[in-house]
Amino acid sequence: MNKILIVNTGSDSHKYALYGEGIQVARFHFEREDAGFVVRVKSGNKDEKLVISAEDYQSPVVLVFKILIDKKIILDSSEISLIGIRIVAPGEYFLTHNIIDDQYLLKLKEAKQSAPLHIESIIREIEQLSKILPGVKIGGVSDSTFHQGLPEVARRYAIPEKDCVDFSIYRYGYHGISIASIVRKIELLYGSVPENTIVCHLGSGSSITALKNGKSVDTSMGFTPLEGLPMGSRVGNIDPGAVIALGQKKELNFVELEKYFNNECGLLALSGSTKDIRELIALENKGDKRAKLALDSFAYNIKKYIGSYIAVLGGLNLLVFTATIGERSSIMRERICSGLGGLGLVLDRNKNDLMIDTDGEISDDYTQIKIAVISTDEMGEIKEALLGQQLF
């Protein structure tokens, strides 16, 4: 029986899902935990967490196929007829979903410097999949397609138009696959998407998106996923003048600066110890002032985007929290919503504390603006996008 393998390689995690006849038959989530590495495996009614080696974490697809065969979910790799993979890459070329061929792979390698946290692992994943499943079509599903209708005022940077055109320098936005899945879920939960919605996708990589009638009108990530919020190890917004000064004073070239801003900044830099929200909260509870600064900065910047996007939208009907931090951390949700009562955002603490890894509203019953936790389904959305393309 032909099956579809979906691959979602993030900046700090790896996810896989296997579908047969439209139904998810297995799911894998590789992530860092307690200074080590684990994989959560869901198949049927079973949900396991396995401790794995650093080598397994670096080459997860090999372990995925071993587990699939060991558990007799598949007999061998020949049962896989199609592969879909999330593509995070800047440029007009990557605004559409497409088959990954030699030209596509060449374009990815050319774009690698702009979004290295994702593209390096994507290229490695594609090469491994091509060895394990030679001849099987791999579809690249764009993480920016959802944002391609951004109005010009949000999409353009204030640089000469010729440079925008010649070098494809625009705000492309990311986490579009996640936001598209949230829009689908909102329609199921509420019957339609409210006119004014803000989605907070909060994880190792984080972004805020403003939706007008379900369409993206602004989003915090820009040409690359570096722009916007301070993230796990990404700098977020920074004065270009400071970028120039850092390059000069630290004597860093462009490649070294890119690595610096992607790998050495964000919550990791602010705390001086870790980028993991769970660890930061534990450190703060022990009196660590730098951990507190990291958490405060994260919440502060999210508040700024929420406030500015309410202004962009002309009001707000629904605020959504999603992704790892958004779905699992009631502490951070409360911290973010604290002080936003003047904008009509009032969180119910009891509801919030109960809403962990489950969908539902956490707003006060007497407020007009709804606040909800909605789990993202990037894997299912990648599958839908893949099957919706005539090319595949």
Rosetta blueprint (number, residue, H / E / L):
1 M L
2 N L
3 K E
4 I E
5 L E
6 I E
7 V E
8 N E
9 T E
10 G L
11 S L
12 D L
13 S E
14 H E
15 K E
16 Y E
17 A E
18 L E
19 Y E
20 G E
21 E L
22 G L
23 I E
24 Q E
25 V E
26 A E
27 R E
28 F E
29 H E
30 F E
31 E E
32 R E
33 E E
34 D L
35 A L
36 G E
37 F E
38 V E
39 V E
40 R E
41 V E
42 K E
43 S E
44 G L
45 N L
46 K E
47 D E
48 E E
49 K E
50 L E
51 V E
52 I E
53 S L
54 A H
55 E H
56 D H
57 Y H
58 Q H
59 S L
60 P H
61 V H
62 V H
63 L H
64 V H
65 F H
66 K H
67 I H
68 L H
69 I H
70 D H
71 K L
72 K L
73 I L
74 I L
75 L L
76 D L
77 S H
78 S H
79 E H
80 I E
81 S E
82 L E
83 I E
84 G E
85 I E
86 R E
87 I E
88 V L
89 A L
90 P L
91 G L
92 E H
93 Y H
94 F H
95 L H
96 T L
97 H L
98 N E
99 I E
100 I L
101 D L
102 D H
103 Q H
104 Y H
105 L H
106 L H
107 K H
108 L H
109 K H
110 E H
111 A H
112 K L
113 Q L
114 S L
115 A L
116 P H
117 L H
118 H H
119 I H
120 E H
121 S H
122 I H
123 I H
124 R H
125 E H
126 I H
127 E H
128 Q H
129 L H
130 S H
131 K H
132 I H
133 L L
134 P L
135 G L
136 V L
137 K E
138 I E
139 G E
140 G E
141 V E
142 S E
143 D L
144 S L
145 T H
146 F H
147 H H
148 Q L
149 G L
150 L L
151 P L
152 E H
153 V H
154 A H
155 R H
156 R L
157 Y L
158 A L
159 I L
160 P L
161 E H
162 K H
163 D H
164 C H
165 V H
166 D H
167 F H
168 S L
169 I L
170 Y L
171 R L
172 Y L
173 G L
174 Y L
175 H L
176 G H
177 I H
178 S H
179 I H
180 A H
181 S H
182 I H
183 V H
184 R H
185 K H
186 I H
187 E H
188 L H
189 L H
190 Y H
191 G L
192 S L
193 V L
194 P L
195 E L
196 N E
197 T E
198 I E
199 V E
200 C E
201 H E
202 L L
203 G L
204 S L
205 G L
206 S L
207 S E
208 I E
209 T E
210 A E
211 L E
212 K E
213 N L
214 G L
215 K E
216 S E
217 V E
218 D E
219 T E
220 S L
221 M L
222 G L
223 F L
224 T L
225 P L
226 L L
227 E L
228 G L
229 L L
230 P L
231 M L
232 G L
233 S L
234 R L
235 V L
236 G L
237 N L
238 I L
239 D L
240 P H
241 G H
242 A H
243 V H
244 I H
245 A H
246 L H
247 G H
248 Q H
249 K H
250 K L
251 E L
252 L L
253 N L
254 F H
255 V H
256 E H
257 L H
258 E H
259 K H
260 Y H
261 F H
262 N H
263 N H
264 E L
265 C L
266 G H
267 L H
268 L H
269 A H
270 L H
271 S H
272 G L
273 S L
274 T L
275 K L
276 D L
277 I H
278 R H
279 E H
280 L H
281 I H
282 A H
283 L H
284 E H
285 N H
286 K L
287 G L
288 D L
289 K H
290 R H
291 A H
292 K H
293 L H
294 A H
295 L H
296 D H
297 S H
298 F H
299 A H
300 Y H
301 N H
302 I H
303 K H
304 K H
305 Y H
306 I H
307 G H
308 S H
309 Y H
310 I H
311 A H
312 V H
313 L H
314 G L
315 G L
316 L L
317 N L
318 L E
319 L E
320 V E
321 F E
322 T E
323 A H
324 T H
325 I H
326 G H
327 E H
328 R H
329 S L
330 S H
331 I H
332 M H
333 R H
334 E H
335 R H
336 I H
337 C H
338 S L
339 G L
340 L L
341 G H
342 G H
343 L H
344 G L
345 L L
346 V L
347 L E
348 D L
349 R H
350 N H
351 K H
352 N H
353 D H
354 L H
355 M L
356 I L
357 D L
358 T L
359 D L
360 G E
361 E E
362 I L
363 S E
364 D L
365 D L
366 Y L
367 T L
368 Q L
369 I L
370 K E
371 I E
372 A E
373 V E
374 I L
375 S L
376 T L
377 D L
378 E H
379 M H
380 G H
381 E H
382 I H
383 K H
384 E H
385 A H
386 L H
387 L H
388 G L
389 Q L
390 Q L
391 L L
392 F L
